[in-house]
């Protein structure tokens, strides 16, 4: 069995080989192309198993000079109901004009209330006594309507330890040629997760947001049923340093442009 260090060195070697290829045409259109292309070059089979991408290492690829939010992991609420996302969508969602069905799309922070269609306000609360992160719902007068949806510290910590203990951040330049996007992967940073307390502090400080994307199927055999795109805990790439220590870095940025 390979050791952690051997796996890291193997990934760094493969990255060096990929970087040496220069500009590479995207294997998929739109935003997911950058990650899909890199994983294909690693000869990784695409899956949805919730496991780290490469032998215990989670891969995060992004376009250079981007300061967008990246998803750490997705996690449906732990309670209070088995179908809590469906309840939230039906209770607080906005009616879709095309299908007449309710959807719920909003980004939520602990440091401020997020207004949703001038009907409700949402906010996260980190409760150290209950060892839970709660979703708070307010009316427009900021009167609390409910505080029942939650994620336990234990379940969130298990996700972090399982999927994000070691993180590989891959930087890439991008350009368009003849209507196609090309990538040049030129920097990789291997990071190690600090501890769960740092994650909770990042939530409290407003650096991590909760991104809810709950749709419904608008046609086909699942018409009207919940289509959950993943309730994600997300952070700006520039803030990842509050969760991770840099372990190794390889850069090809200084090489001459083509």
PEJOVEN-V871126 format. One record per pair of residues at least 6 apart in sequence whose ideal C-beta (glycine too) atoms are under 7 Angstrom apart, sorted by the first residue. I is the first residue (numbers start at 0). J is the second residue. D is the distance in whole Angstrom. If there is no record, write none. Layout:
BEGIN
i=I j=J d=D
i=I j=J d=D
END
This chain:
BEGIN
i=6 j=54 d=5
i=6 j=55 d=6
i=6 j=56 d=7
i=7 j=189 d=6
i=7 j=247 d=6
i=10 j=53 d=6
i=10 j=56 d=6
i=10 j=167 d=6
i=11 j=187 d=7
i=11 j=247 d=7
i=11 j=249 d=6
i=13 j=41 d=6
i=14 j=187 d=5
i=14 j=249 d=6
i=15 j=249 d=7
i=17 j=40 d=5
i=17 j=184 d=5
i=18 j=184 d=5
i=18 j=185 d=6
i=18 j=251 d=5
i=21 j=183 d=6
i=21 j=257 d=6
i=22 j=181 d=5
i=22 j=183 d=5
i=22 j=257 d=6
i=23 j=36 d=6
i=23 j=181 d=6
i=23 j=182 d=5
i=24 j=179 d=6
i=24 j=181 d=5
i=25 j=32 d=4
i=25 j=36 d=5
i=25 j=179 d=7
i=25 j=180 d=4
i=25 j=181 d=7
i=25 j=182 d=6
i=26 j=32 d=6
i=26 j=35 d=5
i=26 j=36 d=4
i=26 j=39 d=5
i=27 j=35 d=4
i=27 j=36 d=7
i=32 j=180 d=6
i=33 j=60 d=5
i=33 j=61 d=7
i=33 j=62 d=6
i=33 j=171 d=6
i=33 j=182 d=6
i=34 j=60 d=5
i=36 j=182 d=6
i=37 j=58 d=7
i=37 j=60 d=5
i=37 j=169 d=6
i=37 j=184 d=6
i=38 j=45 d=7
i=38 j=52 d=7
i=38 j=58 d=7
i=41 j=53 d=6
i=43 j=52 d=6
i=43 j=53 d=6
i=49 j=162 d=7
i=50 j=162 d=7
i=51 j=57 d=5
i=51 j=162 d=5
i=52 j=58 d=4
i=55 j=165 d=6
i=56 j=165 d=5
i=56 j=167 d=5
i=57 j=162 d=6
i=57 j=163 d=5
i=57 j=165 d=7
i=57 j=166 d=5
i=58 j=167 d=5
i=58 j=169 d=6
i=59 j=69 d=6
i=59 j=166 d=6
i=59 j=168 d=5
i=59 j=169 d=7
i=60 j=169 d=4
i=60 j=171 d=6
i=61 j=69 d=7
i=61 j=170 d=7
i=61 j=236 d=6
i=62 j=171 d=6
i=62 j=173 d=5
i=63 j=170 d=5
i=63 j=171 d=6
i=63 j=172 d=5
i=65 j=236 d=7
i=66 j=235 d=6
i=66 j=236 d=6
i=66 j=237 d=5
i=67 j=236 d=7
i=68 j=208 d=7
i=68 j=233 d=4
i=68 j=234 d=6
i=68 j=235 d=6
i=69 j=233 d=6
i=69 j=234 d=6
i=69 j=236 d=5
i=70 j=231 d=4
i=70 j=233 d=5
i=71 j=163 d=6
i=71 j=232 d=5
i=71 j=233 d=7
i=71 j=234 d=6
i=72 j=158 d=5
i=72 j=162 d=6
i=72 j=163 d=7
i=72 j=232 d=6
i=73 j=229 d=3
i=73 j=230 d=6
i=73 j=231 d=5
i=74 j=150 d=6
i=74 j=154 d=7
i=74 j=155 d=7
i=74 j=158 d=6
i=74 j=230 d=6
i=74 j=232 d=7
i=75 j=83 d=7
i=75 j=84 d=6
i=75 j=227 d=7
i=75 j=230 d=6
i=76 j=83 d=4
i=76 j=84 d=7
i=76 j=148 d=5
i=76 j=149 d=6
i=76 j=150 d=6
i=77 j=149 d=6
i=77 j=150 d=5
i=77 j=151 d=5
i=77 j=154 d=5
i=78 j=149 d=6
i=79 j=147 d=5
i=80 j=86 d=5
i=83 j=148 d=6
i=84 j=213 d=5
i=84 j=225 d=6
i=84 j=227 d=5
i=84 j=230 d=7
i=85 j=225 d=5
i=87 j=103 d=6
i=87 j=148 d=7
i=87 j=213 d=7
i=88 j=101 d=5
i=88 j=102 d=7
i=88 j=103 d=5
i=88 j=213 d=5
i=88 j=225 d=6
i=89 j=101 d=6
i=91 j=103 d=6
i=91 j=115 d=7
i=91 j=119 d=5
i=91 j=136 d=7
i=92 j=101 d=3
i=92 j=102 d=5
i=92 j=103 d=4
i=93 j=101 d=7
i=93 j=102 d=6
i=93 j=116 d=5
i=94 j=101 d=6
i=95 j=102 d=5
i=97 j=217 d=7
i=98 j=215 d=7
i=98 j=217 d=4
i=100 j=215 d=4
i=100 j=217 d=7
i=100 j=223 d=6
i=101 j=215 d=7
i=102 j=213 d=6
i=102 j=214 d=5
i=102 j=215 d=6
i=103 j=211 d=6
i=103 j=213 d=4
i=104 j=211 d=7
i=104 j=212 d=6
i=105 j=113 d=6
i=105 j=115 d=5
i=105 j=121 d=6
i=105 j=211 d=5
i=106 j=113 d=6
i=106 j=208 d=5
i=106 j=210 d=5
i=107 j=113 d=5
i=107 j=121 d=5
i=107 j=122 d=6
i=107 j=123 d=6
i=107 j=208 d=6
i=107 j=209 d=4
i=107 j=211 d=7
i=108 j=122 d=7
i=108 j=123 d=6
i=108 j=205 d=5
i=108 j=208 d=5
i=109 j=122 d=7
i=109 j=123 d=4
i=109 j=124 d=7
i=109 j=125 d=6
i=109 j=202 d=5
i=109 j=203 d=6
i=109 j=205 d=6
i=110 j=205 d=3
i=112 j=120 d=4
i=112 j=121 d=7
i=112 j=122 d=5
i=112 j=137 d=6
i=112 j=141 d=7
i=113 j=120 d=6
i=113 j=121 d=5
i=113 j=122 d=7
i=114 j=120 d=5
i=115 j=121 d=6
i=117 j=139 d=7
i=118 j=139 d=7
i=119 j=136 d=6
i=119 j=137 d=7
i=119 j=138 d=7
i=120 j=137 d=4
i=120 j=139 d=7
i=120 j=141 d=6
i=121 j=134 d=7
i=121 j=135 d=7
i=121 j=136 d=6
i=122 j=135 d=5
i=123 j=132 d=6
i=123 j=134 d=6
i=123 j=202 d=6
i=123 j=209 d=6
i=124 j=132 d=7
i=124 j=133 d=4
i=124 j=135 d=6
i=125 j=132 d=6
i=125 j=199 d=6
i=125 j=202 d=5
i=125 j=203 d=5
i=126 j=133 d=6
i=130 j=151 d=6
i=130 j=152 d=4
i=131 j=149 d=4
i=131 j=150 d=7
i=131 j=151 d=5
i=131 j=152 d=7
i=132 j=149 d=6
i=132 j=150 d=5
i=132 j=202 d=7
i=133 j=146 d=5
i=133 j=148 d=7
i=133 j=149 d=5
i=134 j=148 d=4
i=135 j=143 d=6
i=135 j=146 d=5
i=136 j=144 d=5
i=136 j=145 d=5
i=137 j=143 d=6
i=137 j=144 d=6
i=138 j=144 d=6
i=156 j=195 d=5
i=159 j=192 d=6
i=159 j=195 d=6
i=159 j=198 d=6
i=163 j=192 d=6
i=164 j=192 d=5
i=165 j=189 d=7
i=165 j=191 d=6
i=166 j=190 d=5
i=166 j=243 d=6
i=167 j=187 d=6
i=167 j=189 d=6
i=168 j=187 d=7
i=168 j=188 d=4
i=168 j=190 d=7
i=169 j=184 d=6
i=169 j=187 d=5
i=170 j=185 d=6
i=170 j=186 d=4
i=171 j=182 d=5
i=171 j=183 d=6
i=171 j=184 d=5
i=171 j=185 d=7
i=172 j=183 d=4
i=172 j=185 d=6
i=173 j=180 d=6
i=173 j=181 d=7
i=173 j=182 d=5
i=174 j=181 d=5
i=185 j=250 d=7
i=185 j=251 d=4
i=185 j=252 d=5
i=186 j=250 d=5
i=186 j=251 d=7
i=186 j=252 d=6
i=187 j=249 d=5
i=188 j=245 d=6
i=188 j=248 d=5
i=189 j=246 d=5
i=189 j=247 d=4
i=190 j=243 d=4
i=190 j=244 d=6
i=190 j=245 d=6
i=190 j=246 d=6
i=191 j=243 d=6
i=191 j=244 d=5
i=191 j=246 d=5
i=192 j=242 d=6
i=192 j=243 d=6
i=193 j=242 d=6
i=193 j=243 d=6
i=193 j=244 d=6
i=197 j=241 d=6
i=197 j=242 d=5
i=198 j=242 d=6
i=201 j=207 d=5
i=201 j=234 d=7
i=201 j=238 d=7
i=201 j=241 d=5
i=201 j=242 d=6
i=206 j=234 d=6
i=206 j=238 d=5
i=206 j=241 d=6
i=207 j=232 d=6
i=207 j=233 d=7
i=207 j=234 d=5
i=208 j=233 d=5
i=209 j=230 d=7
i=209 j=232 d=6
i=210 j=231 d=4
i=210 j=233 d=5
i=211 j=230 d=5
i=212 j=228 d=4
i=212 j=229 d=7
i=213 j=225 d=6
i=213 j=227 d=5
i=214 j=226 d=4
i=214 j=228 d=6
i=215 j=223 d=6
i=215 j=224 d=6
i=215 j=225 d=6
i=215 j=226 d=6
i=216 j=222 d=5
i=216 j=223 d=7
i=216 j=224 d=5
i=216 j=226 d=5
END
